[in-house]
Amino acid sequence: MDWYFNWFGSPYYKILYQDRDDVEAQEFIECLIGYLQPAPKSKMLDIACGEGRFARQLAEHGFDVTGIDISHESIELAKAAESDNLQFFNQDMRLPFYINYFDFAFNFFTSFGYFSHDRDHLLAAKSFAGALKNNGILVIDYLNIDFVLANLVAEEIITRGSYEFRITRKLERNHLVKDIYYNDADNKPCHFVESVAAFTLSDFIKMFRQADLSLVGTFGDYNLGAYHPLDSPRLIMIFKKKYAKSAS
């Protein structure tokens, strides 16, 4: 089974990443809304929403928000926050969902690039595009691989309460691979692997062009600062869906 099926639903995933900054996430949403200027009650899709922290913030602005994620455990937790303008579904991002329905789609916090084969990434790109109306907007928030590799910490120990996580990182087969070792509550040794494709901006442009999505903007951080390939911590891309004109 692929690594993301079990790891994202694991309680130890939440323990390891418990320090994720909700204030930063909220400020990022505010910046995006200010930039995109969505119409009131716009229909929005949060792809790979996890437990729904970004989806909830979008819904608080009055938008009609749907979150999808492959993790049953995450979606069950997210559903506790459902309301008239916020709903969640268990869904594989590679599969079609609500065709030509959404005004905006978002893929936050490097929630792409999980697959071993490029054909699966292309399937996901086409699924993203399929969910959007014509002229719809897709925002992808990804790691900036050049910055990550230049600042890579090959090995470190992270302590969370009584748990100690030993983490190693390497580039392997064009994927950034993170091995995570720890002992569980029963002191049993455990090992999970995170693997994310080392996509560059040009890789995304080429891939999403095949899904009728054109790049219309880039940013390099959560304050929507300019993107610099070597210095920016993030690669935030704005794509627009435009149906290809048939030949006359």
C-alpha positions in Angstrom: 0.0 0.0 0.0 1.3 3.5 -0.8 2.8 5.4 2.1 0.2 8.1 2.4 -2.7 5.7 3.0 -1.6 4.8 6.5 0.8 7.6 7.5 -1.7 10.5 7.2 -4.2 8.6 9.4 -1.7 7.7 12.0 -1.8 9.4 15.4 2.0 9.7 15.3 1.7 11.9 12.1 -0.3 14.4 14.2 2.2 14.2 17.1 5.2 14.8 14.8 3.6 17.8 13.1 1.7 19.2 16.0 3.6 22.5 15.8 2.2 23.5 12.4 1.4 27.2 12.5 -2.4 27.9 12.3 -1.8 31.6 12.4 0.5 31.4 9.4 -2.1 29.3 7.6 -4.8 31.9 8.4 -2.6 34.7 7.2 -1.9 32.8 3.9 -5.7 32.4 3.3 -6.2 36.1 3.9 -3.4 37.0 1.4 -4.9 34.6 -1.2 -8.4 36.0 -0.8 -7.1 39.5 -1.2 -5.2 38.6 -4.3 -7.8 36.4 -6.0 -10.8 38.5 -5.0 -13.4 35.6 -5.2 -17.0 36.6 -5.7 -19.3 36.1 -2.7 -20.4 32.5 -2.2 -17.8 31.2 -4.8 -17.6 27.4 -5.0 -14.2 26.2 -3.7 -12.5 22.8 -3.5 -9.8 22.0 -1.0 -7.9 19.0 -2.5 -6.1 16.8 0.0 -7.7 18.8 2.8 -6.6 16.6 5.7 -8.7 17.5 8.8 -9.9 20.7 7.0 -8.0 23.6 8.6 -7.7 25.5 5.3 -11.2 24.5 4.2 -12.7 25.8 7.5 -11.0 29.1 7.1 -12.3 29.5 3.6 -15.8 28.7 4.7 -15.6 31.3 7.5 -15.4 33.9 4.7 -18.7 32.8 3.4 -17.6 30.7 0.4 -19.2 27.4 -0.5 -16.3 25.0 0.4 -15.8 21.3 -0.3 -12.8 19.4 1.1 -11.6 16.0 -0.2 -9.0 13.7 1.2 -7.9 10.1 0.7 -7.6 9.5 4.5 -10.8 8.1 6.0 -9.6 9.1 9.5 -8.9 12.7 8.5 -12.3 13.1 6.8 -14.2 11.7 9.8 -12.5 14.3 12.0 -13.1 17.0 9.4 -16.9 16.2 9.2 -17.4 17.5 12.7 -17.0 21.0 11.4 -19.5 20.6 8.5 -22.1 23.3 8.0 -24.4 24.7 5.3 -21.4 26.0 3.3 -18.8 23.4 4.3 -18.7 19.6 3.5 -16.1 16.9 3.3 -15.7 13.7 1.3 -13.3 10.8 1.2 -11.9 10.9 -2.3 -8.7 10.0 -4.2 -7.4 13.1 -6.0 -6.7 11.1 -9.2 -10.4 10.4 -9.7 -13.0 12.8 -11.2 -15.1 14.8 -8.8 -17.9 17.3 -9.4 -17.1 18.0 -13.1 -17.0 21.7 -14.2 -18.4 22.7 -10.8 -15.9 24.8 -8.8 -14.8 28.4 -9.3 -11.5 27.8 -7.3 -9.5 24.8 -6.3 -6.7 24.7 -3.8 -4.0 22.2 -3.1 -2.1 23.4 0.1 1.1 22.5 1.9 2.8 20.2 -0.6 -0.2 17.8 -0.9 0.8 16.7 -4.4 3.7 14.7 -5.8 3.0 11.6 -3.7 2.8 9.1 -6.4 5.6 6.8 -7.8 4.5 7.2 -11.5 4.2 10.4 -13.5 1.0 9.0 -15.0 -0.7 9.2 -11.6 0.4 12.8 -11.2 -1.0 13.6 -14.6 -4.3 11.9 -13.7 -4.5 14.1 -10.6 -3.8 17.3 -12.7 -6.6 16.4 -15.1 -8.9 15.6 -12.2 -8.1 19.1 -10.7 -8.9 20.7 -14.0 -12.0 18.7 -14.5 -13.5 19.9 -11.3 -13.1 23.6 -12.3 -15.4 25.6 -14.4 -13.9 27.2 -17.5 -11.8 30.2 -16.4 -11.6 28.6 -13.0 -8.5 29.1 -10.8 -6.3 26.4 -9.3 -3.8 27.3 -6.6 -1.0 24.9 -5.8 1.3 25.4 -2.8 4.4 23.2 -3.2 7.9 23.0 -1.7 10.6 24.8 -3.7 12.9 21.9 -4.5 16.0 24.0 -5.2 15.7 25.8 -1.9 15.0 22.5 0.0 18.0 20.7 -1.5 20.3 23.7 -0.8 19.2 23.7 2.8 18.6 20.0 3.3 19.1 18.6 6.9 20.2 15.0 6.2 19.4 13.8 9.7 17.8 15.1 12.9 16.1 14.1 16.1 12.7 15.7 16.9 11.3 15.3 20.4 7.5 15.5 21.0 6.7 14.9 24.6 7.8 11.3 25.4 8.3 10.4 21.7 11.5 10.8 19.9 11.5 10.9 16.0 14.7 10.2 14.1 14.3 11.7 10.6 16.6 11.2 7.6 16.2 13.0 4.2 17.6 12.3 0.8 16.9 12.7 -2.9 16.2 9.4 -4.5 14.8 8.7 -8.0 13.8 12.3 -8.3 11.8 12.1 -5.1 12.6 13.8 -1.8 12.4 10.9 0.6 12.0 11.3 4.4 12.4 8.3 6.6 10.8 8.6 10.0 11.7 6.2 12.9 10.2 6.2 16.3 8.9 3.8 19.1 5.2 3.8 19.6 3.2 3.8 22.8 4.1 0.1 23.3 7.7 0.8 22.7 7.5 -1.0 19.4 9.9 0.3 16.7 8.0 2.0 13.8 9.1 3.3 10.4 7.2 5.5 8.0 8.4 7.0 4.7 7.3 10.2 3.1 8.1 10.6 -0.6 7.4 13.7 -2.6 8.3 14.3 -6.3 11.1 16.8 -6.8 9.0 18.8 -9.3 10.3 22.2 -10.6 8.2 25.0 -11.9 8.9 23.9 -15.5 7.7 20.4 -14.6 4.4 21.8 -13.3 3.9 24.0 -16.3 4.4 21.1 -18.7 2.2 18.7 -16.7 -0.7 21.0 -16.1 -0.6 22.3 -19.7 -1.8 18.8 -20.6 -4.8 19.4 -18.5 -5.7 22.7 -20.2 -4.4 24.7 -17.2 -2.1 27.7 -17.9 0.2 29.3 -15.3 -0.8 32.9 -14.6 1.2 33.7 -11.5 3.8 32.5 -9.0 4.8 33.4 -5.5 7.6 32.3 -3.2 6.2 32.5 0.3 3.0 32.7 2.3 3.0 36.5 2.2 2.8 36.2 -1.6 6.3 37.6 -2.1 8.1 37.2 -5.4 9.2 33.7 -6.4 13.0 33.3 -6.7 14.1 29.7 -7.7 17.1 29.6 -5.3 15.9 31.6 -2.4 12.1 31.2 -2.0 10.9 28.6 0.6 7.7 27.8 -1.3 6.6 27.5 -4.9 3.0 28.8 -5.0 1.4 28.6 -8.5 -1.8 30.1 -9.8 -3.2 28.2 -12.8 -6.2 29.2 -14.9 -8.4 26.7 -16.8 -9.0 27.4 -20.4 -10.5 24.9 -22.8 -8.4 24.3 -25.8 -10.0 25.6 -28.9 -10.8 22.9 -31.4 -9.2 23.2 -34.8 -11.5 24.6 -37.5 
